[in-house]
Amino acid sequence: MGDSSPSRRFSVHQAFGDGFVADVLLWKKWSVGVVLLVSATALWFLFERAGYNPLSFVSNVLLLLVVILFFWAKSASLLNRPLPPLPDLEISEASVMMAADVLRVWVNRVMSTARDIAIGRNWKLFLQVAFGLWVASYVGSLFNFLTLAYIAVLLSLSVPVLYDKYQDHIDDKVCVTHKLIQTQYRKIDESLRKKIPIPLNKEKKVQ
């Protein structure tokens, strides 16, 4: 008899850190998700469809905010009212170090990948990188940066929650697709090995 026990599900919420970001992406805090979606849609419509300039828009918003805060503070001092509730906003040294560490890890990973392709002659890695760059170039030719950012927001608010809901079905399809890709890669790799034999670097024994 085969093992009919269900496979262990992958925790999407835990993968995103079990925090505020995970709650937003999985729509556990639906109000924040709605605000994020509406804000992204409004900004995309203003800049992409209505023809607003992002720089002038941001400048006008900041100008309006500065004017409101200025007159609020002046009226508060004249009417003995509390000042605007502005917190002390500053970036801590720990946050800067954490961001630098993350950036360093990604830079080292890119450099290691480039070294493996250039020196190690890793055909599998070369094909993966080439395909990824080709896809990025093709998608970039179809959309501008603002549209790509808006699409990224839509995907981040839809893909995690859909995967969390239909994880078993998606995993089955991904497994079948992965097997097909692996089969095609083996065929390409065998063909390349026959056409381009890779010499083995053997060290000469010193008598």
KEVEX-960709 format. One line per field, with one value per residue: y negated, z negated, x negated of N, C-alpha, C in turn; residue number from 0. Coordinates in pm, whole numbers. Layout:
<recs>
n_y [Y, ...]
n_z [Z, ...]
n_x [X, ...]
ca_y [Y, ...]
ca_z [Z, ...]
ca_x [X, ...]
c_y [Y, ...]
c_z [Z, ...]
c_x [X, ...]
n [NUM, ...]
</recs>
This chain:
<recs>
n_y [120, -223, -529, -737, -969, -1321, -1565, -1777, -2109, -2413, -2691, -2992, -3231, -3218, -3219, -3481, -3606, -3612, -3848, -4195, -4251, -4001, -3965, -4167, -4096, -3852, -3928, -3938, -4165, -4334, -4595, -4752, -4636, -4709, -4989, -5010, -4896, -5067, -5311, -5256, -5210, -5462, -5630, -5515, -5567, -5850, -5919, -5764, -5757, -6002, -6180, -6324, -6473, -6295, -6418, -6690, -6642, -6520, -6732, -6932, -6811, -6789, -7062, -7153, -7010, -7121, -7388, -7355, -7248, -7457, -7678, -7554, -7523, -7795, -7894, -7736, -7832, -8088, -8044, -7891, -7612, -7257, -7161, -7041, -6686, -6561, -6304, -6225, -6163, -5945, -5762, -5474, -5357, -5083, -5002, -5096, -4941, -4688, -4705, -4743, -4498, -4321, -4417, -4363, -4082, -4022, -4140, -3990, -3742, -3783, -3833, -3588, -3420, -3520, -3451, -3171, -3125, -3236, -3121, -2862, -2748, -2667, -2525, -2491, -2695, -2913, -2902, -2944, -3205, -3349, -3309, -3429, -3699, -3754, -3735, -3947, -4161, -4148, -4187, -4441, -4589, -4602, -4736, -5037, -5162, -5249, -5119, -4855, -4855, -4893, -4659, -4478, -4540, -4459, -4184, -4108, -4140, -3949, -3698, -3564, -3514, -3363, -3142, -3043, -2956, -2774, -2584, -2307, -2225, -2400, -2328, -2069, -2123, -2278, -2092, -1904, -2074, -2140, -1891, -1855, -2071, -1999, -1765, -1869, -2029, -1839, -1717, -1933, -1981, -1740, -1750, -1978, -1893, -1696, -1841, -2040, -1944, -1931, -1993, -1808, -1924, -1802, -1745, -1713, -1449, -1478, -1329]
n_z [0, 80, -40, -166, -304, -346, -195, -362, -414, -284, -475, -395, -525, -729, -570, -485, -714, -933, -1025, -1008, -733, -618, -705, -559, -288, -272, -313, -570, -718, -590, -549, -530, -302, -112, -114, -20, 236, 358, 343, 499, 746, 793, 808, 1029, 1227, 1225, 1304, 1532, 1702, 1675, 1722, 1543, 1410, 1226, 1062, 1037, 918, 669, 560, 539, 358, 130, 92, 30, -207, -370, -386, -520, -766, -854, -889, -1070, -1295, -1348, -1406, -1626, -1817, -1853, -1944, -2162, -2127, -2084, -1921, -1582, -1561, -1512, -1476, -1580, -1317, -1209, -1073, -1201, -1302, -1310, -1126, -888, -875, -855, -607, -447, -483, -364, -100, -43, -47, 176, 383, 368, 433, 699, 816, 765, 920, 1176, 1188, 1181, 1427, 1609, 1549, 1439, 1634, 1627, 1770, 1716, 1528, 1687, 1894, 1742, 1638, 1878, 1990, 1793, 1809, 2071, 2055, 1875, 2030, 2243, 2118, 2013, 2246, 2314, 2115, 1917, 1639, 1430, 1480, 1455, 1184, 1075, 1163, 1017, 758, 777, 825, 590, 407, 482, 573, 343, 167, 330, 378, 118, 79, 285, 275, 298, 556, 720, 659, 766, 1043, 1083, 1025, 1234, 1451, 1387, 1417, 1693, 1788, 1685, 1834, 2096, 2059, 2008, 2258, 2415, 2286, 2327, 2605, 2638, 2512, 2685, 2916, 2829, 2686, 2354, 2233, 1999, 1724, 1637, 1398, 1440, 1330, 1117, 1143]
n_x [-84, -51, -187, 46, 58, 98, -115, -349, -258, -392, -482, -377, -340, -532, -757, -774, -850, -676, -562, -461, -477, -425, -160, -33, -84, 48, 305, 405, 411, 623, 708, 476, 369, 563, 535, 271, 297, 487, 348, 119, 243, 361, 135, 6, 198, 201, -64, -113, 112, 254, 53, -107, -405, -643, -842, -757, -511, -575, -721, -524, -348, -512, -562, -302, -266, -467, -380, -133, -220, -379, -198, -32, -199, -251, 8, 61, -120, -20, 242, 209, 206, 137, -169, -236, -221, -503, -726, -1065, -1244, -1486, -1760, -1888, -2215, -2236, -2039, -2149, -2384, -2271, -2139, -2365, -2494, -2311, -2321, -2590, -2591, -2433, -2583, -2821, -2716, -2638, -2889, -3014, -2855, -2913, -3183, -3171, -3053, -3236, -3489, -3449, -3293, -3022, -2763, -2491, -2433, -2505, -2310, -2079, -2122, -2146, -1893, -1732, -1821, -1748, -1469, -1420, -1510, -1330, -1081, -1130, -1138, -874, -733, -750, -948, -778, -536, -623, -690, -436, -309, -463, -377, -108, -144, -275, -72, 107, 2, -129, 95, 263, 100, 75, 332, 391, 184, 114, 206, 61, -203, -210, -186, -415, -612, -582, -642, -907, -1035, -1006, -1161, -1412, -1455, -1474, -1697, -1898, -1913, -2006, -2249, -2387, -2406, -2568, -2801, -2887, -2941, -3118, -3380, -3500, -3815, -4006, -4183, -4469, -4709, -5055, -5249, -5523, -5824]
ca_y [0, -345, -628, -831, -1083, -1445, -1627, -1891, -2234, -2516, -2806, -3117, -3337, -3208, -3255, -3627, -3659, -3607, -3983, -4286, -4235, -3877, -3989, -4250, -4021, -3745, -3995, -3926, -4305, -4369, -4741, -4802, -4590, -4792, -5122, -4996, -4872, -5190, -5412, -5221, -5231, -5605, -5685, -5469, -5640, -5989, -5936, -5693, -5788, -6144, -6257, -6405, -6450, -6250, -6515, -6804, -6596, -6505, -6865, -7001, -6748, -6832, -7205, -7164, -6960, -7219, -7505, -7318, -7235, -7590, -7756, -7484, -7559, -7937, -7911, -7670, -7921, -8203, -8001, -7800, -7478, -7169, -7165, -6922, -6565, -6510, -6226, -6244, -6062, -5931, -5627, -5427, -5295, -4940, -4984, -5115, -4824, -4575, -4723, -4721, -4354, -4259, -4454, -4290, -3943, -4015, -4170, -3873, -3634, -3813, -3813, -3444, -3363, -3558, -3373, -3034, -3119, -3271, -3032, -2726, -2702, -2597, -2544, -2504, -2829, -3006, -2903, -3005, -3349, -3405, -3310, -3532, -3832, -3773, -3763, -4082, -4255, -4146, -4252, -4583, -4655, -4615, -4827, -5127, -5128, -5274, -5010, -4735, -4866, -4871, -4515, -4410, -4556, -4372, -4044, -4084, -4136, -3844, -3567, -3492, -3466, -3256, -3023, -2992, -2894, -2660, -2539, -2169, -2219, -2472, -2247, -1959, -2176, -2321, -1971, -1852, -2167, -2127, -1769, -1879, -2159, -1920, -1675, -1948, -2074, -1726, -1699, -2042, -1961, -1629, -1797, -2069, -1816, -1625, -1937, -2115, -1864, -2011, -1924, -1792, -1978, -1701, -1785, -1617, -1400, -1507, -1209]
ca_z [0, 92, -146, -126, -394, -273, -207, -453, -342, -307, -543, -324, -626, -793, -471, -480, -841, -1041, -1079, -947, -587, -586, -724, -450, -162, -277, -335, -707, -747, -461, -534, -480, -164, -28, -102, 67, 372, 409, 359, 616, 866, 813, 855, 1166, 1316, 1234, 1375, 1660, 1787, 1670, 1773, 1443, 1393, 1087, 986, 1002, 827, 536, 512, 500, 235, 20, 70, -41, -343, -444, -413, -623, -895, -896, -943, -1189, -1406, -1380, -1473, -1758, -1911, -1881, -2013, -2271, -2090, -2070, -1793, -1499, -1617, -1423, -1549, -1540, -1215, -1179, -1037, -1299, -1248, -1292, -1001, -777, -871, -807, -463, -383, -484, -261, 30, -25, -15, 315, 472, 367, 506, 843, 858, 764, 1038, 1294, 1188, 1218, 1570, 1688, 1523, 1419, 1754, 1583, 1876, 1658, 1473, 1799, 1961, 1652, 1635, 2010, 2006, 1704, 1865, 2192, 2011, 1819, 2141, 2321, 2039, 2005, 2373, 2326, 2014, 1854, 1500, 1344, 1502, 1396, 1038, 1044, 1181, 903, 643, 798, 807, 448, 332, 533, 585, 215, 111, 416, 354, -13, 86, 380, 275, 344, 701, 783, 644, 863, 1176, 1086, 1028, 1372, 1536, 1355, 1479, 1837, 1810, 1660, 1948, 2209, 2029, 2027, 2401, 2462, 2228, 2398, 2739, 2630, 2478, 2804, 3013, 2769, 2577, 2252, 2196, 1857, 1682, 1554, 1357, 1470, 1210, 1114, 1102]
ca_x [0, -129, -171, 151, 58, 78, -247, -355, -243, -493, -424, -406, -346, -662, -860, -782, -898, -576, -545, -364, -481, -354, -16, 18, -89, 147, 433, 454, 442, 681, 720, 348, 358, 650, 472, 155, 343, 550, 243, 38, 325, 377, 7, -17, 289, 158, -190, -118, 226, 288, -60, -175, -548, -666, -920, -672, -406, -634, -756, -401, -297, -599, -537, -175, -286, -547, -295, -36, -290, -426, -86, 17, -287, -230, 137, 54, -189, 66, 364, 170, 246, 20, -238, -212, -285, -606, -828, -1205, -1275, -1627, -1802, -1985, -2335, -2208, -1966, -2244, -2471, -2193, -2122, -2495, -2521, -2227, -2377, -2715, -2560, -2385, -2695, -2909, -2648, -2648, -3027, -3040, -2788, -2992, -3307, -3138, -3026, -3355, -3601, -3405, -3223, -2901, -2665, -2357, -2423, -2510, -2180, -1983, -2145, -2115, -1747, -1678, -1850, -1667, -1332, -1419, -1522, -1206, -976, -1163, -1105, -729, -680, -846, -979, -663, -441, -682, -675, -294, -284, -526, -288, 8, -184, -306, 53, 195, -64, -143, 221, 311, 18, 110, 465, 389, 44, 99, 223, -50, -324, -205, -215, -554, -694, -577, -717, -1049, -1083, -1018, -1276, -1532, -1474, -1524, -1834, -1990, -1932, -2091, -2382, -2452, -2439, -2682, -2921, -2933, -2994, -3230, -3439, -3569, -3937, -4031, -4314, -4536, -4843, -5161, -5317, -5665, -5900]
c_y [-124, -439, -734, -952, -1210, -1503, -1750, -2020, -2333, -2639, -2934, -3231, -3336, -3247, -3405, -3689, -3662, -3744, -4063, -4269, -4110, -3894, -4070, -4170, -3909, -3797, -3961, -4065, -4365, -4520, -4801, -4759, -4673, -4929, -5116, -4977, -4997, -5298, -5383, -5244, -5380, -5668, -5642, -5544, -5784, -6006, -5875, -5737, -5937, -6234, -6346, -6369, -6409, -6352, -6634, -6763, -6584, -6641, -6941, -6943, -6791, -6980, -7226, -7118, -7060, -7342, -7474, -7311, -7371, -7671, -7689, -7522, -7705, -7959, -7846, -7760, -8042, -8164, -7906, -7658, -7390, -7176, -7039, -6801, -6503, -6431, -6260, -6131, -6061, -5784, -5584, -5363, -5146, -4913, -4998, -4994, -4702, -4584, -4699, -4573, -4282, -4290, -4379, -4145, -3929, -4043, -4051, -3756, -3657, -3789, -3665, -3376, -3395, -3478, -3229, -3020, -3139, -3168, -2886, -2664, -2615, -2624, -2566, -2644, -2934, -3016, -2969, -3158, -3414, -3413, -3417, -3673, -3859, -3806, -3905, -4187, -4263, -4217, -4403, -4659, -4675, -4719, -4920, -5092, -5144, -5162, -4880, -4737, -4842, -4724, -4436, -4422, -4465, -4225, -4013, -4076, -4024, -3706, -3497, -3437, -3355, -3128, -2961, -2916, -2768, -2599, -2399, -2159, -2287, -2391, -2131, -2007, -2217, -2200, -1911, -1941, -2156, -2001, -1786, -1966, -2082, -1825, -1750, -1995, -1961, -1703, -1806, -2023, -1849, -1671, -1889, -1994, -1738, -1720, -2009, -2032, -1952, -1937, -1918, -1840, -1880, -1749, -1674, -1578, -1426, -1386, -1250]
c_z [0, -23, -101, -216, -317, -298, -297, -375, -383, -366, -472, -423, -697, -699, -461, -616, -955, -1102, -1004, -796, -545, -601, -609, -320, -157, -313, -471, -764, -617, -441, -479, -335, -68, -7, -8, 212, 434, 433, 482, 745, 897, 865, 998, 1265, 1334, 1324, 1515, 1754, 1791, 1716, 1673, 1438, 1249, 1004, 944, 905, 684, 478, 465, 371, 115, -12, -8, -186, -428, -479, -524, -761, -947, -959, -1064, -1311, -1447, -1455, -1612, -1860, -1946, -1966, -2129, -2247, -2079, -1929, -1711, -1554, -1520, -1504, -1500, -1445, -1188, -1151, -1134, -1229, -1224, -1163, -881, -763, -818, -655, -388, -378, -377, -121, 58, 14, 131, 414, 481, 444, 657, 893, 861, 885, 1164, 1302, 1229, 1368, 1650, 1672, 1511, 1538, 1718, 1684, 1821, 1604, 1583, 1869, 1873, 1649, 1767, 2031, 1917, 1756, 1990, 2155, 1956, 1929, 2222, 2247, 2028, 2133, 2391, 2231, 1965, 1706, 1410, 1358, 1442, 1244, 996, 1058, 1064, 779, 656, 775, 660, 363, 378, 532, 450, 161, 197, 395, 218, -9, 173, 389, 332, 495, 772, 774, 742, 1003, 1189, 1094, 1168, 1466, 1513, 1418, 1630, 1869, 1789, 1775, 2067, 2184, 2049, 2176, 2457, 2412, 2298, 2539, 2738, 2597, 2598, 2904, 2961, 2657, 2483, 2210, 2045, 1823, 1587, 1522, 1387, 1342, 1221, 1061, 1005]
c_x [-87, -100, -73, 157, 30, -59, -239, -351, -353, -427, -468, -422, -482, -774, -878, -813, -799, -550, -441, -359, -405, -203, 43, 24, 14, 287, 492, 483, 498, 692, 591, 329, 442, 589, 353, 196, 403, 445, 158, 114, 340, 249, -22, 72, 244, 35, -188, -6, 258, 174, -128, -324, -575, -741, -835, -562, -459, -669, -632, -342, -380, -579, -407, -190, -363, -463, -195, -102, -336, -312, -24, -67, -267, -100, 137, -15, -103, 187, 337, 222, 121, -38, -207, -287, -384, -709, -968, -1244, -1424, -1657, -1911, -2105, -2315, -2134, -2058, -2335, -2397, -2172, -2252, -2529, -2439, -2281, -2506, -2691, -2516, -2498, -2791, -2847, -2656, -2790, -3065, -2976, -2866, -3121, -3281, -3112, -3153, -3468, -3556, -3334, -3103, -2791, -2525, -2337, -2423, -2375, -2074, -1997, -2108, -1965, -1683, -1701, -1769, -1523, -1321, -1427, -1394, -1093, -1002, -1133, -955, -671, -790, -860, -857, -560, -492, -668, -530, -257, -344, -439, -166, -27, -212, -180, 146, 129, -79, -13, 281, 231, 51, 243, 464, 249, 27, 108, 106, -179, -327, -240, -361, -647, -697, -657, -867, -1108, -1100, -1139, -1406, -1561, -1530, -1667, -1935, -2017, -2026, -2234, -2457, -2492, -2561, -2811, -2976, -2998, -3118, -3288, -3520, -3695, -3953, -4170, -4379, -4676, -4942, -5230, -5466, -5737, -6009]
n [0, 1, 2, 3, 4, 5, 6, 7, 8, 9, 10, 11, 12, 13, 14, 15, 16, 17, 18, 19, 20, 21, 22, 23, 24, 25, 26, 27, 28, 29, 30, 31, 32, 33, 34, 35, 36, 37, 38, 39, 40, 41, 42, 43, 44, 45, 46, 47, 48, 49, 50, 51, 52, 53, 54, 55, 56, 57, 58, 59, 60, 61, 62, 63, 64, 65, 66, 67, 68, 69, 70, 71, 72, 73, 74, 75, 76, 77, 78, 79, 80, 81, 82, 83, 84, 85, 86, 87, 88, 89, 90, 91, 92, 93, 94, 95, 96, 97, 98, 99, 100, 101, 102, 103, 104, 105, 106, 107, 108, 109, 110, 111, 112, 113, 114, 115, 116, 117, 118, 119, 120, 121, 122, 123, 124, 125, 126, 127, 128, 129, 130, 131, 132, 133, 134, 135, 136, 137, 138, 139, 140, 141, 142, 143, 144, 145, 146, 147, 148, 149, 150, 151, 152, 153, 154, 155, 156, 157, 158, 159, 160, 161, 162, 163, 164, 165, 166, 167, 168, 169, 170, 171, 172, 173, 174, 175, 176, 177, 178, 179, 180, 181, 182, 183, 184, 185, 186, 187, 188, 189, 190, 191, 192, 193, 194, 195, 196, 197, 198, 199, 200, 201, 202, 203, 204, 205, 206]
</recs>
